[in-house]
Amino acid sequence: MIRIIVLISLIALCSIVYAETPAKLLPQDLLSVAEKCNCEQINDFLDRPGMIDPPFVYGVLPGEKENSAAFWCRNKGKKGTYSLILTTRKNEIDTWSYEIIITTPNYPRGLSVIPNPSLPLSEFIYITDFKAHGPKGIKTSHSAISSYYDGIQEIYYNHNGKWLIKEYD
């Protein structure tokens, strides 16, 4: 009888611990980068209706797909803000370097890569100055990052070391 009570108690305890542990939405290597940025995964990211891409994408930059990634994370120090992080490495044994592309109060959307979209940079605005448009007469020449959900899309593109954004709704 005591064994049965102990067994039931252990099962109940394990189910409580399991229920309180959020599912991993980011791969471990990206979670490690998020920690360095004082960020955490967005546990409720998938708690909305309809299809949504994941909060991360590999293969953002030219080269081996596993050596570049972008992901959304929730900032620990700035309540209600999110950051889009770009992380890169030279090879699988190298450590990840990173940069914060943008920090925003807007709830993140699913990420994907748009290979060579060939869009005019004049239709983009600089993330550091939302009044300044990209250069005229130049189109995107490499992949861009798409953040999309429910008919709203933001495209992030790096031109000469500066990030630009284009929004669709």
Secondary structure, DSSP 4 states (H G I P E B T S, - for coil): -HHHHHHHHHHHHHHHHHHHSPPP-S-HHHHHHHHHTTEE--TTTT-SSS----SEEE--SSS-GGGEEEEEEEESSSTT-EEEEEEE-SSTTSPPEEEEEEEESSPP-EEEEES----BGGG-EETTEEEEEPPTT-B--S-EEEEEETTEEEEEEEETTEEEEEEE-
